[in-house]
Amino acid sequence: FVSRVLSWPVDSPSTFELMCQDLALDAVDPETKERVAAMVEERFSFSAYLALNVERGVRDSIEVHKLTWLAMLCLFGIFAVLCRFAHVNMMTSGTPVCIVLVVGILGMMQWFAWHKQRRISSFDPQPLGPPEGRRPSSYSCSHVVHQQYATELIALRLFQVVLFLLCYV
């Protein structure tokens, strides 16, 4: 973790500057990297960080969010329009489509979980940085979305919608 933070001046200068501002350090000072390393080693509790993320994930999986409700309202609105104007009987033609959709999404989530578990179990604690022969910008661009946004929440919201569909259809 510390090596990744210390690579921020090259990989993510704006993030490093923000961190230096928060820590009241000069980002251009040559000794800043050593000071940051000492501060992270001294102040950062990795177990507290993991506990906070697990708590956030569990709380987020229990709460039904506005986006989930919005997705459910849109789906049931589509179902209502199909029943009213297209004369689609949800019991004979809508339910099998929803079941196939739900099974497909659950299968996709199972594959996603299996893939992530395989990546975690094969993790090799090498220094984090761009692999040999790759530019730092091309390496970090593929990881920027996952670092800036909680993309795991997309799968969680999708799972909530799937559970609602299973319950109501």
Secondary structure, 3 states (H helix, E strand, C coil): CHHHHHCHHHHCHHHHHHHHHHCCCCCCCCCHHHHHHHHHHHHCCHHHHHHHHHHHHHHHHHCCCHHHHHHHHHHHHHHHHHHHHCCCCHHHHHHHHHHHHHHHHHHHHHHHHHHHHHHHHCCCCCCCCCCCCCCHHHHHHHHHHHHHCCCHHHHHHHHHHHHHHHHHC
